[in-house]
Amino acid sequence: MCVSSGSAATISAVTVKYDVTDFSSSGYQIGTQGYWFANVGATEPVTNAPVNQSQANGLPSWAVLNFPSSFPVDNLDGKPYAVSQGGLAGANQIKLPDGTPTGSGQVVDVRMTANGSDTLVKDITFDANAPAGLYFSVILDNVPLSAGTQISRVRATYRMPQDGNTIVRALFDIPLNNFDGIADVYTFRLDGIQATGYLALQLTTTGNTTAAGMAGFAFDATLVPEPSSLALLILGGVAMAGVVLRKRVARQR
């Protein structure tokens, strides 16, 4: 199914997966509809780099991330709102959705203030080929706390194309002890996508943190159950089949 022709959009905070670094088909299985990760594969520390430097860009054609408009330059001093970092000591080694193993990086909003918030991703625009509904997963907490990018809230916002002021929002409030330097995945569900509607992402810092960063994000049509959950579903189905069979046998007696 492609974009909606007129239904109201909805967005909701769905699930959190803690401490996961394998996003491939053999791991957590996200990014099946597209993904983007910042500054991967650096072997030496890289800071204050362009946002698209060494990016892992697996975005679909129907989701356009416009770097100049998403990460504009401040006209006052010519400095960008956001930069990318890579090769930081202690950063997670990850497996991308396509199965590529690599060192993770992050895109960072360097204009944050302590206990402040800002829109890190301002514009992921959908075209007419986008699915009407998607899961949108944001990967945070992939670098040590010493990197100074601890987040207390992540909020996704979708704006309707007919009127930029028509907005739906959802958020996760993140407890302080949830940040341990091993990547976490915060997943939202977005329905009622329309052509030229766009998605934004806002992060809020905590404590004395003055930068807000993320490893990347991913799109999926469905969320695949974890192996343990899948096994429980299968066992439940087998048990239910046994109950039905016993009832049929009992009726025949």
Secondary structure, DSSP 8 states (H G I E B T S, - for coil): -B--SS---EEEEEEEE-S--B-STTTT---TTEEEESS---SS-EEEE-TTTT-EE---TTEEE-HHHHS-B-TTT--BSEEEEES-TT--EEE-TTS-EEE-EEEEETT--TT-EEEEEEEEEE-TTSBSEEEEEEEE--S-GGG---EEEEEEEEE-SS-TT-EEEEEEE--GGG-SSS-EEEEEEEES--TT-EEEEEEEE-TT---EEE-EEEEESS----HHHHHHHHHHHHHHHHHHHHHHHHHH-
